[in-house]
């Protein structure tokens, strides 16, 4: 895939461009700067997905305790 600009990343994440700009400014989303241009590589997007993935749990706890009859 090609590198994405801010508009492309916003479309991919289904968020406003201003949200992506704020994350870039705060350096909380992986990106590359080329002069004044911001680009998101495939690796940047994969890293962001890893950072935001919900932790998985192998055990499932019941929503409430079950009494033995």
N, C-alpha and C positions, 0 to 999 in steps of 0.2 A: 504494500500500500504506500501511497505517497504521504509525505508529511502534511499535517493539517495546520492551518492558521487558527487564530482565535475563533473566528466564525465557524469553521469546520469542527473544532473541538466542542463548541457550544451545541452545535447540531447533534453531534455524536452522543453527548451527554444529556441532551434534552434540557438544557439550562440556558438562561440568558447570557449573552456575551459579556455583560458587566460582571457576572459571577465568575466567569473564567478569568477576566482581567484582574479581579480582586484576588483570586487564588494565585495568579502569576506574580502579582505585586507582593503578596505575602510569602511567596516562595513555598507554598504548600502543595503545589501540583508540579510534577516533573515536566520540564520544558527545556528548550534550547533557545538562546538568543543569537541572532545573526544581525549585529548592528542594532537597529531599533526594531527589527522584526522578531516576532515570537513564533516558533514552530514546535509542533508536537510530533515526535517520531513514533514509529510503531513501538519501540522500546519504552518510550515515555508513557504511552497509553497503556501498555501492559503493566508497567510499574504502578500506575495510578489504580488500575483495576485490582492489583494485588493489595495495595494499601487500603482500599475501601471495601474489600471483600469481607463479608461477615464471617466470623470464626465458626467453624463447624464443630458440632458436639456429637459424639457417638452414643452418649447416653441420653435417654429421654426421661424427664421426670414428669410424673402425673400433675395435672393442674390442681388437683385436690387429693387429699388422702382418702383412701377407700377403706371402709370398715369391713372386717370379716363378719359374715352373717352367722 
